[in-house]
Amino acid sequence: MTEPIFIGVAWPYANNLLHLGHVAGAYLPPDIFARYHRTKGDDVLMVSGSDQHGTPVTIRAETEGKSPAEVAAYYHQKFLESWAGLGITFDLYTTTGTPNHRAVVQDIFLKLLEKGYLYKDIVSQPYCPKCKRFLPDRYVEGVCPSCKMPGARGDQCDACGKPMNPADLINACCKLCGTPPEFRETEHFFLRLSAFQEPLLEWVKEQESHWRPNVQRFTRRYLEEGLRDRAITRDITWGIPVPLPGYENKRIYVWFEAVIGYLSASKEWAELKGDPEAWRKFWQEPCKSYYFIGKDNIPFHTIIWPAMLMGYGGLNLPYDVPSNEFLTIEAQKLSKSKNLAIWLEDFLSRYQPDALRYMLSVNMPDTSDTDFSWREFVRRNNDELVATYGNLVNRTLSMLQKHFEGRVPQHGALDERSLGMIARTEETLKTMDELLYACRFKEAIKAAMALASETNRYLDEKAPWKTVKMDKAAAADGLYTALCVISGLRTAFYPFLPFSSERLHRFLGYEGTIQADGWKLRRPVPGADLNTPEALYIKLDESIIEDETARMGLTST
């Protein structure tokens, strides 16, 4: 039975290139999930876009002497190129700069205002006397009052993940000039977040069976501390205008606006496909909604966005928020200023995308922070992709080219060991089905690689390169069995390794796509033509370990 699946993916600020931390945390997992569900035949909608209105964009623009629109357009194009290079399959990747997004955001603003969930209040906001302007939260930095770490922003502390207000910071200063801000009164609209305290508590209790522990912990902590109303407008001229007269110099706050992008992108997708009402299937009919984010975004997706949806009414709440932890580089926290980041664009210019997808999948920070090291990347690539899986494919297909005229061999009655390998392939697909459905990606890909390892052992036992000289029928049985497993692995690895899986699909002589075959074992037809194989993966020289760590100013370990 098929089902509709909505996948919302975190919207990156269009102010810098993507690095591997972004990919591991929020962008590879949803693509794995979407490819799996599409292969099952489910109706998937996966959307995201570039956040053009965040203050990181305006800060970058001011630093470079450009307009925010110029900066956002440049990085949006870079994102599109990176998604294509890595094989990320959005149904729509858009921006917060579209007329459609503006209209949807303003509609939600007005509906919440009409229902009494927005109100006006005079508040004290940071004002820089040197820059002569009110400062958006991200323009204010200081020491976090909770964890005491420096570098906390006025909207959130990245070290402990706690949402923040500029007035809470210790030793606050203007990010641009370093001047301590003054606090002056100004009028803003507030979201009555406190009104949703009890409804959110009840809703969160219903999600405990399928939410990851880190998501539950973060969410419960903020709810137990008690929700406070939050300003949703700011004194700035870049962003979505407040749809009311008299507020021409204020804009809707990006933290309120950006999450609405999931809905606005869905409506834009529907318009583009020529069926303006198609979005309703994913938002107003029974549908499981998944939001893939990094752990620093948990409260925005388990508290604030659900509260906004509750207030608006008639729209599906999130079913799951599979948030990942952080990826460190060579055991050190990512730091752009110290060049402790591996940029996706740079990585893809030198290495195969599936090699990266494999490394980040098998080492995914799903329940705890994990580390990317060049030594481990080379080991995983050479020992697992090349020597285990790639070697299995190459030696099986090469023997069939050499001894069976490049065709699927005719087989006899298969022995118990051979039938067991085929049964294990079907069982592995079933197990992976359950794991992938539950967003347990690391376990799923390890199950696929375990099957590849066992099939290598099977081939070693059968030794068809020897038996083909004495008992060609026995060799045919062994190679046919291995071919069946390889056909299953093509499907099992497809969500993780799409480029090499599609190549293998063609080597096996199959037409169409892997997705069209469905999430099941497709048994090769005896006598069918196979295509000449090539190496699926490139073996890496160990010299790159020192080369790459040296480029980052580190010493390899």
N, C-alpha and C positions, 0 to 999 in steps of 0.2 A: 504493500500500500504506500503510495507516494504522499508527500506532505509539503506544504509551502514552508520555506525557511528564509527568514530575513537575516542578513548579516550586515551589521553596521561596523565600520572600521574607523578607528581614530583618525581625526583630521589633522595632518601635520601643519605646523606654521610654515608659511611660504617665505622663510627668511634664511634658510641654509640648506645644504645638501643633506641627503639621508645617510645615516651611518648604520653599521651592523646592529647596534643596540636598538634602533628603531625597527629594523626588520625582524629581529628575534622577538621583540616585545609585542608588536602589534600588527605586523603586515604579512609575515609568512604564515602564522597560524590560521587566519581566516581564509587564506587562499587554499591551504590544505583542506580545510573544512568545506569550502565551497566546491572544490573539485570532487571530493568524496561524495557529497550530496548530489551533485549533478550526475555523477556516474551511477548513483542509485536510482536516478530518474526523478528526483525531487525537483520541485519548482523553486529555484534559488534566485534571490535578489541580493547582490552584494554591492554596497555603495560606500563612497567616501569622497573626499575632495580636499583641496588645499585651503587652509584657513588664511584668508588674506587680511583679516581685520585684527588679528592679535597684536598686542603691543610689541612683541619681538620683531614684527614686520616694520613697524614705524621706527623702532630703535635702529634697525639695520639701515633703513632708508635715510635717517638723519645722519648716521655715521658715514654713509657713502655719498651724501649729497644728492640723493635721488628721491623720486616720489614713491610713496608706498605701493602705488599701482605698478610702477616699473619693477620694483623688487619682487613683488608677488608674482607678476607675469613671468619673470625670468625663472624663478624657482618652481613655479607650477609646471613649466615645460620640462625642467630637469626631472621633476617627479615622474612625469609621464614617460620619459625615456627610461628611467630606472625601473618602473613597473614593467615595461615591455621587456627589458633586459633580464629581469628576474622571473618573468612569467607570472606576474600577479594579475589575475583575471577579474577585474572589477566589471560589473554590468554597467556602472557609470562612475567615473571619477571626474568630479566637477570642481567648482570653487564656491566660496561664500560671496563672490562678487557678481552673481547673476541676478537679473531682475526677479526671477522666480524665487530665489532664496530670500531676497528682500521682502517679497510679498508674503511668503509663508511666515517669516519671523514676525512681521508686523501684524499679521492675522492672529498669531498666538498671543502677542503682546496685548492686543485690543480685547481678545476674548478673556484673558486672565484679569484684565482691568475691569471689564464688565461684570465679572463674577466676584469681584472684591478680593482677588488674590494679589493684586498690585495696589500699592498706595504711595502717596508722596510724603516725603519727610525732609526736614532740614537737617543736614549732617555736616560734620566737620571732616574736611578732606585735606590731604596733603597738598600744599602749594609751595612751589619753589620760588623764592623771592628773586633769585638770580636769573632763572629761565623765564620768570614772569608768567607762570601758567600753573593750573592744577595738574597734578601728576597722576596718571593712571597707576594702578597698583603695581604693575611690573616695572614702573620707573622708580619705585622705592625699594631699597634694599637695606637689610640690617641683620641683627642677630635674632634667631628664632626664640621666642619666650618659652617654648616647650622643651626643645632638645638642646638649646644653647649653641646651635651651629651658626656660623656666620654665612652670609650670602643668601639668606632667606629673602624671598620676594614679598611684596605687599599683598599678593593673592594666595601664596602657598609656599610652604617650606619643602623643598625637594628632598631634604635629608630625612624628615620623619613623615612627610606626606600630609601634614596637617593644613587645612585651609586657613588662610590668614587674612587679617585686615591690616592696612598700613600702620594704624595707630597701635597695634599690638607689638610691633617690632621694637627691639632694643637698639639704640644708636642708629636710628633710621637716617638715610641720606638719599639725595637725588642720584639716580644711577648715571645721569649724563654729566653732571658737574660736581657731584660730591657734597653739595650744600645740604645741611640739615633742613628738612621741610618745615614750614609753618602749617598750622591747621586752621583753615578758614571755612566758614559756613557756605554751603551751596545746597540747592534743592535737587533731589533725585527720586526716582521711582524705586520701590523695594518690592521684592517677591516675598510674600507672607509665608516663608518656608516653615515657620513654627506651626502653622495650621495643619501641616501634614505629618506631624510627629507620630501620632497614633496610627493613622492609616499606613504609614511607611513601616512602622514596627510590625504590624500584622502581616503586611505583604512580605516583608523580609523573612519572617518565620516560615512562610510557605515555600521559600526558595532554598532552605537549608539543605535539602536532600541532594541538590545538584550544583550548588555554588561551591567554588573552591574555598578551602579554609581561609586563605589570605583575604579573599573578598568578603567573607563573612566577618572576619575580625575587624577589618577596616570599617565596614559599614556599621556594625553594632557599636563600635567605639564612638562614632560620631553621633549615633542616635542616643546612646546612653548619656552623652555629655549634654544633650538637648540641642535642638536645632534653633538657630537664630536667623531672623530675616536678613536678607542680603540685598544690597543695592544692585540694580540691573541696568543702570544708566551711568554715563560718565561724561565729564567735560572734555570733549575732544571732537574733532571734525572728520575723523576717518572711521568709517563703519556704517552700520545700518541706522538711518535716521529714526528718531522717535516719531511715530505717526500722529502727532498732535501739534496744534499751533502753539507757538511760544517756546518751543524747545529746539529751535533750529541749530543751536550750538552744542547740543548734547547728542550722544549716540548710544545705542543699546550695547550693553557690556558684552564683550566677546564670550565670556563663560556662559552667559545665558543664550546667546545667539548661536554659537557653534554647534551645540548639541541638537539644535533644531535642524541642522544640516542633514541629519539622517532622514527626516521627513521631507524636507524640501528636495533632496536629491532623488528620493523615491518618486515624488511628483514630477520632477524633471524627466526622469527615466520613462515614466508613463507617457508623457507628452511626446518625447522623442520617438517612441515606438509606435505612435499613432493611436494609442488607446489611453486617453487621459484618465480613465477611471481605474486602470490596472493597479495602481498603488494601493487601492483599498483592500486587495486580497492579502496584503502583507501587514496592513495596519488596522483594519476594521473587521476582518474575518479571523477565525481561529488560525493562528500561525505562531510558531516559536521564533522569538526575536533574540539574536545573539549579538553582543557588543564586544568586539575585541580591542583591548586597550592595554597600556602599560599600567603598572600599579599606582603611579602617581595620579592617574585619572579615575580611580575607583569611586570616590564620593560623588563625582559629577555624573556618574552613570548609574549608581545604585541609590542615590538620594535625590539630587537636584533634578535630573532629567525625569525620573519617575514622578516626582512631585509636580513638575510642569505638565506631564501627561495626565496625571490625575485631575489637576485643576482644569485643564482644557476639556477633558472628557471624550469618550468614544474612541480612544486610540489604544492599541496594545501596549502593555508595559513590557519591559525586558523579561525574557525567560532566563537567560544566563548572561553573565558578564565574565568570560574566561580571561581574566587579567593575568599577565605574566609578570614575573619579577624582573630584575635587571640583569644585563649581560655586562660582565667586566672584560677588559682586554689585558691579557698577560697579567692576570691577578690584580689589576688596578682599575679603579673606577674611571669610566669614560670622562674625558676632559678635553673639550674642544680647544681651550686656550693653551693646553700643554701638548696638543696634537695627539692625545691618547684617544684616538678614534680611527676606525677603519671605514673610510667613505665607500658607500656602495658603488658609486659610479667608477671609482678608481679600482675597486676589487674586480668588478665585472670586465674591466678592460684587460685583465690578465688571467683570469681563471674562469672555469666553466660555471655557469649559474647553478647547475644541479649539484656540483661539489659543495657550493655554499649552502644550498637548500638542505643537503644531507647533513652537513656539519651542524647547522642551526636546529635541525629537527631532532637529531639524536642527542643533542646537547641543549635542548630547549629549557629556558628558565621558567618552567611552568609552576613549580612549587617552591623554588628557592633560586637565589642568584646563581648563575653559572658563568664559567670563564671561557673566553675564546683565546686560544694560544695558537701560534703558527705551527708549533711542533705537533700539537694535537690535530690540527687541520690536515697537515701532511700525512700523519699516521692514519687518520680516518679515511682519507682519500685513497692512499696506496694500499692499505691492508684490507679495507672493507669494500669500497666501491670498485677498485681495480682488481685486487687479488681474490676477493670472494665473489661478489656478484658479477662484475664484468668478466672475470675469468670463466665463471660458470656458463655465461651466455656465449662467449667466444669459442670455448672449446667444444661445446655442444653443437653449435651451428657450423663450425668449421669441419667437424667430423662428418656432419650430414652433407656438406658440400663435397667433401673428398670421397666418401664411401657410398653415398646414397643419392648421387646425382642432384643434390640440392633440393630434395623433396622430403616431405614428412614420411618417415619409414612405415611400411606395413608391419604391424606387430602381431604376435601370436597371443596365446593366453598368458597374461602377465602374472608373475609370481607374487607371493604375499608381500614381499618387501616393496615391490614396484607399486602394487595397489595401495599399500600403506602410504607411499610418498604422494600419490595423487589425492588420497583421502586427507592427508595432512595439509595439502595445498588448499583444499576446500575448507578445512577447519580453520586454517590461518586466515582466510578471507572472512570467515564468520566471526572469528575473534577480533580481527581488525575492525570489522563493521561495528561491533559493540564498543570498542575503544574509541574509534573516531567519532561515533555518535555522542560519546560522553566527553569529547574534546581532550582525550588522553593521547596526544599525538606522539610523544616520546616512546611510550609503550608500544604503540602501533607500529612505528617504523622498526623498532627493535624486533618485533615479531616477524616482520618481513625479512629482515637480514638473517634471523635465526633459521628461517626456512631455506634461504640461499646457502647458508653454511651446511645444513643437513643434506642438501641436494648435492653439494660437492663431495661430501662423504659417501653418499650413495653412488655417485659416478666412480669414485675411487674403488669402491667395492666391486662394481660391475666391470670396470676397466674395459670399456668398449673398444678402445684403441688396440687392445690385445685380442679380445674375442672376435673382432671383426675378421681376423685372419683365419680363425678356426671354426667359428660358429656365428655366421653373419646374422642369423635370426635372433640369437641372444643379444647381440650388439644392437640390433634394431629395437628390441624390447626396452633395453636400458636407455637408449637415446630418445625413444618416443616418450618414455616416462619423464626424463629430464625436460623434454620439450613441453610437456604438459605443465610441469611445475613452472618453467620459465614463462609460459603464457599467463599463468596465475600471478607470477611476480610482476609481470608487466602491469597488471591491474593494481596489485597491492602497493607497488611503489609509485603509481601514477600521481596521486595527490601530492606526494613529496618531490618526485623527480620527473616532472612532466616532459622535459626535453628529451632525455634519454629513453623514457618510456615510449614516447611516440616514435622514436627511431627504431626501438625494438619491435614495436607494432608493425613497422614496415619490413623489418628483417624477416618477420614471421610470415610475410606475404599477405597480411590482412589489409583490407580496404576500410575506408571510413575512419572512425575515431574510436579510441578506447572507451570514451564515455558512452558511445552508442552500444557497446557490447554489454554494458551493465556491470554491476558489482558481483560478478560470478566467474567461475572458471570456464574459459572458452577452450575446449579441447581441439587441438589441431586435427585436421582431416587427413588421414593417410593418403599419400599420393599428391597432396597439394604442393605447389611450388613455394620454395623459400627463396629469399633474396640473399645475396652475398653480404655477410656481416662485416662490420668494421668495429674497431674498439669503441665501446661506449664511453669510456673515461680515460683521461690522460694521466699517466703516472707523473708525479711531481718529484723533482730533484730536491734532496734535503737541504741543498744550499739556500733555498728560498727562506728557510727558517731564520738564518742569520741576516740575510738580505732585508727581509721585511721588518724584523725587529730593529735593525739598524736604522731603517728609514723612519722609524718611530722614536729613535733616540733611546732604545732599550737594549738590554743584553739578553740574548736567548738563554733559556734554562732547559 
